[in-house]
């Protein structure tokens, strides 16, 4: 009886200790500043910052928009998805609806970390639409990227072409390939898109 009573006491004490620790963590983690702004997110990771800026509905502000696209290239889509999967897809939809500046396109082309599944599929749609919208600008900006990133982006566009049978991109690519509008490096990029699309279509 005494042994059982002793175990009960130890269990209760241990339980109280865990409860105190849990409450302490909540107090420490609690945001004590209700007026916290976007610029106060230094302790958040890039994924959380990116999501919070997007959800703040403040992207009409030039400085917030610039910070958003800068963060986008420095974070992972998987990390953003872990934080808020719905907002992550909404970000891609929002980008697809925007008239992007050269700098914004350049940052988006560099935001390829952690892309898979639905996010990779949606990214391929968005990046292909940017290509269709202004191919010359797109090729100029993409050509300034690393070979590794160029390979990724051309793969995304090739996937889009093969999965949608996009005659628009096929005709556009062939037209540019046989023109003097683009330089040799840009023609290599176009050839990669065409060749990769053909390989995917044969699979």
N, C-alpha and C positions, 0 to 999 in steps of 0.2 A: 504493500500500500504506500509506504514511504517512498519507495523507488519510483512508483508511478507518479506520485505527487511531485517529486523532484524533477522528473522529465517534463511534466506539465509546466512547472515554473520556468525551466530553461527555455521551453518552446515559446512561452509568453514573452519572456525577456527578449529573446532573439527577434520575435515578431515586432515588438515595440521598436527595437533598434532599426530594423528595415524600414518601418513606417517613418521614423524620424529622418533617416537618410533620404527617403523618397520625397518627403515634404521639403527638406533642405534644398534638394536639387531643383524642385519646382520654383522655390523662391529665388534661387540663384539664376535660373533660366528665364524668369519672368521679365518681360520688357517693362522697365520702370519709367520709360519716357513715351507717353502716348502721342507726343508730337513728332515722333521719329519720321525722318524724311528719307528720300532716296539716297542722298549723299551720306547718310549715317549708317549705311549697310556694310561698313568695312569688315566686320567680323563674319559676314555671310559668305558662303562660297559663290563662285561665279554663276552657277546654275540658278541658285536661289535669287541672286541679284537680278539676273536676266528676267526671270519669271515675275518678280515683284515690280520691276519697271514696266513690264508689259501690262500687268494687271492694274497698275496705278492709273491707267488711261491718260497718261501724260506724254505720249509720244508725239503729240503735235508741237511740243516744246523742242526746239532744235538741240539743246544741250542734252536732254534726256534721250532723244532719238539717237544722237551721236554715241552716247554712252551705251545704249542698248546694242547697237550694231558692233561696237568695239568689243563688248563683253561676249557677244554671240560667237565670235571667232576664237574666243579664249575659253570656251566651255564645251561640255559634252551634251549631246542630245539625250543620251541615256541618263545622265545626271539630272537634266531638266525633267525628263519623264518620271524619274523616281520622286522628284519633288512635287510635280503636278502634271500628270499625263495629258489631261484635257487642255490645259493652257499651252502645252508644248505643241500640240497639233494646231491649236488656234494661232499660234505664232507663225507657223508655216502658211496657214490660210491668209493671215494678215499681210505677210510679206508678199504673197502672190497677188494681193490686191493693190499694192503700192507702186507708185512711180519712183523708182530708186535712183539715187545719185550714183556717180561712179564709185565713190568711196564705199557706199552701202553695198553695192554689187560686189566690190572687191572683198569686203568683209564676209559677205554671205558665201562667196566662193571658197573662202578659207574656213568656213564653219562646217567641217565634215567629220568631226570627231564624234564617235558613238552613234553613228547612223545605222539603224537596222530596222527590219520589219516595216511597220506602217510609216515610220518617220523617214526611212530611206525611200520608200515609194512616193511619199508626198514631196520629199526634197527633189526627186527626179522630175516631178511635174513642174515645180516652181522654177528650178534651174533651166528646164527646157523652155518654159514660157519666157524667161529672160532672154534666152538665146534667140527665140523667134521674134521677140519684140525689137531687138536691135543687135543683130548678129555681129556687125562690125565692132561695136563697142564691147560686146561680150567677149569676142575673140581677143581683142586688144588687152582687156583686163585679165583674162584667163592666161594668156601667154606670159604674163609677168609672174605667174605662180611657179612653184616647184614642179618638177616632172612627176613626182608622186601624186601631187594634188591634181595636176592636169589629167593624169591617168584615171583618178577617181571620178572627176567631173565628167569626162568624156564617157565613162562607163555608165554614169547615171543617165546621161542624155541618150545613149545607145539603148539602154533598158527601156526608156520612155518611148523611143521610136519603135522598137520591136513590139512592145506591149500594146501600143495604140495604133500601130501601123500608120504613123504620122507622115502623110504625104507632104505636108507643109515643110517639115524639117528636112525630109529627104530631098525635096526639090530645092530648098534654100541652100542646103549643104553642097549639092552638086553644082548649083549656079555659082556659088562663091569659089568653089574649088577650081572652076574653069574661067575665073575672072582675074583681073588685075587689082581688085579691090582689097585683097589681103596679101600679107607677106608670106614668105616660105614657112616660117614657124607656125603661123596661123593655119596654113594649108595642111600642115602635118596634123594639127588638132582636128581639123575637119575630116581628114582621112581616117583618123582614129575613130571618130564618131561613126562614120559610114561602115568601116570594117568591123567594128565591135557589134554594131546593130545586125549586120549580116550573119556574124557568128552566132549571136543569140537566137536569131530567127531560125537558124538551121538546127538548133538543139531540140 
